[in-house]
Amino acid sequence: MPLEERREDLLERGLELFTSRAYDEVSLEDFAAAAGVSKGLVYHYFPGKRDLYVATLRLAASRLLTRTEPDLALPKALRLHQGLTAYMDYVEGFAKSYVALLKGGIGYDAEAAEVVDEVRRVIADRVLTALGVPTTDVPPALRFALRGWVGFVEATSVDWLATRGSGAGLSKEALLHMWVAELASSLNIAQGVDPRVKIDLNG
């Protein structure tokens, strides 16, 4: 198998393993056995278990951002709705890798945190672009509002996954409506704090 193809295959298997078992429960020996390769081959691509884990996080992050890429040809409101619907579809279809991306498994790790933070930054920038707002020199009130909203989306997504089908959760449609309403509320608050923030969600 070509080198890059082999690495991608190992990442796929790593994602499967780390989303089905806790980080501390996985050894490189376990991973090599599950992948059907030698431990030496694993070390050829990844210096250690942490490196493999961070690489699988990057894979999950890349897929989330790719699958939620907005259609820039759509009007603002439709673009936001399309992007959030795609996000919800990813949450539902790739629940384990989504939770693994957000929760991690190795405590605080600067490199792993950077992967997650980059996802949050890209999502916030996409919202700004959809609203017709430049992504540079963003007023602090707007930046805080969007980052808080992204956190709200993440937290409610994880809770929705944990409670769906139990009778104690919400429907997908209700959660999506809540995300849109929360975004509008956050933007209104930002505009009230800083008059430089001027946004029309309906344009």
C-alpha positions in Angstrom: 0.0 0.0 0.0 1.4 3.5 -0.9 2.7 5.4 2.2 0.1 8.1 2.2 -2.7 5.6 1.7 -1.4 3.4 4.5 -1.3 6.4 6.8 -4.9 7.3 5.9 -6.0 3.7 6.5 -4.3 3.8 10.0 -6.0 7.0 10.8 -9.4 5.5 9.9 -8.7 2.6 12.2 -7.5 4.9 14.9 -10.7 7.0 14.7 -12.7 3.8 15.1 -10.7 2.6 18.1 -10.6 5.9 20.0 -14.3 6.6 19.5 -15.2 3.1 20.8 -12.8 3.0 23.8 -11.4 5.4 26.3 -8.0 6.8 25.5 -6.4 5.2 28.5 -7.8 1.8 27.5 -6.0 1.8 24.2 -2.4 0.8 23.7 -0.3 0.9 20.5 -0.2 -2.9 20.7 -4.0 -2.9 20.7 -4.1 -0.5 17.8 -1.5 -2.5 15.7 -3.5 -5.7 16.3 -6.8 -4.1 15.3 -5.2 -2.6 12.2 -3.5 -5.9 11.3 0.0 -4.3 11.2 3.2 -4.5 13.2 3.8 -2.1 16.0 7.0 -1.0 14.2 4.9 0.1 11.2 2.7 2.2 13.5 5.8 3.9 15.0 6.9 4.6 11.4 3.9 7.0 11.0 3.2 8.1 14.6 5.9 8.5 17.3 3.5 7.6 20.0 -0.1 7.1 21.1 -0.7 10.8 21.7 0.5 11.6 18.2 -1.9 9.1 16.7 -4.7 10.4 18.8 -4.1 14.0 17.8 -4.0 13.0 14.2 -7.3 11.2 14.5 -8.8 14.4 16.0 -7.5 16.3 13.0 -9.2 13.8 10.7 -12.5 14.2 12.6 -12.2 18.0 12.5 -11.4 18.1 8.8 -14.5 15.9 8.1 -16.8 18.1 10.2 -15.6 21.3 8.4 -15.8 19.7 5.0 -19.3 18.3 5.5 -20.6 21.7 6.8 -19.0 23.9 4.1 -21.6 26.6 3.3 -23.0 27.4 -0.1 -21.8 31.0 -0.6 -24.3 31.5 -3.4 -27.2 31.3 -1.0 -28.8 34.3 0.7 -27.8 34.9 4.3 -30.7 33.3 6.0 -30.7 30.2 3.8 -26.9 29.9 4.0 -27.1 29.8 7.8 -29.9 27.3 7.8 -28.1 25.1 5.3 -24.9 25.2 7.3 -26.6 24.4 10.6 -28.6 21.6 9.1 -25.4 20.1 7.7 -23.8 20.5 11.1 -26.7 18.6 12.7 -26.5 15.9 10.1 -22.9 15.4 10.9 -23.6 15.3 14.6 -26.2 12.6 14.1 -24.3 10.6 11.5 -20.9 10.7 13.1 -21.9 10.9 16.8 -18.9 9.1 18.2 -16.2 11.0 16.4 -18.1 14.3 17.1 -18.1 13.6 20.8 -14.5 12.4 20.7 -13.5 15.7 19.0 -15.2 17.8 21.6 -14.5 15.9 24.8 -11.1 14.4 24.0 -9.6 11.8 26.2 -6.1 12.8 27.4 -6.9 15.7 29.7 -5.7 19.1 28.6 -3.3 18.9 25.7 -2.3 22.1 23.9 -2.1 20.4 20.4 -5.5 18.7 20.8 -7.0 21.9 22.1 -5.7 23.7 19.1 -7.5 21.3 16.8 -10.8 21.9 18.5 -10.3 25.6 18.7 -9.5 25.9 15.0 -12.9 24.2 14.3 -14.6 26.8 16.5 -12.8 29.6 14.8 -13.7 28.4 11.3 -17.4 28.0 12.3 -17.5 31.5 13.8 -15.9 32.9 10.7 -18.4 31.1 8.5 -21.2 32.7 10.4 -19.6 36.1 10.0 -19.2 35.6 6.3 -22.8 34.5 5.9 -23.8 37.7 7.7 -21.6 39.8 5.4 -19.3 40.8 8.2 -15.5 40.9 7.6 -13.6 38.3 9.6 -10.9 40.7 10.5 -11.1 43.4 13.2 -14.3 41.8 14.6 -15.7 43.9 17.5 -15.1 42.2 20.8 -18.8 42.0 21.7 -19.5 40.2 18.4 -16.5 37.9 18.9 -17.6 37.0 22.4 -21.2 36.5 21.3 -20.3 34.1 18.5 -17.8 32.1 20.5 -20.4 31.7 23.2 -23.0 30.6 20.6 -20.6 28.0 19.2 -20.2 26.7 22.7 -24.0 26.6 23.1 -24.3 24.6 19.9 -21.6 22.1 21.0 -23.0 21.6 24.5 -26.6 21.1 23.3 -25.4 18.7 20.5 -23.7 16.5 23.0 -26.7 16.6 25.3 -29.1 15.8 22.3 -27.0 12.8 21.4 -27.1 11.5 25.0 -30.9 12.0 25.3 -32.3 11.3 21.9 -34.9 8.5 21.8 -35.2 8.6 25.6 -38.2 10.9 25.8 -36.1 13.4 27.7 -34.7 15.2 24.7 -35.7 17.3 21.7 -36.4 16.6 18.1 -33.8 17.6 15.5 -36.1 20.3 14.2 -36.6 21.8 17.7 -32.9 21.9 18.4 -32.1 23.5 15.1 -34.8 26.1 15.7 -33.2 26.7 19.1 -29.8 27.2 17.5 -31.1 29.8 15.1 -33.1 31.6 17.9 -30.0 31.6 20.1 -27.8 33.0 17.4 -30.3 35.9 16.7 -30.5 36.6 20.5 -26.7 36.6 20.8 -26.3 39.0 17.8 -28.9 41.3 19.2 -27.1 41.4 22.6 -23.8 42.2 20.8 -25.5 45.0 18.9 -26.8 46.4 22.1 -23.4 46.3 23.7 -21.4 47.8 20.7 -23.2 50.1 18.2 -20.5 49.1 15.6 -22.1 45.7 15.4 -24.8 46.1 12.7 -26.2 42.8 11.4 -29.4 42.0 9.4 -30.2 38.3 9.5 -32.8 38.6 6.9 -30.7 40.0 4.1 
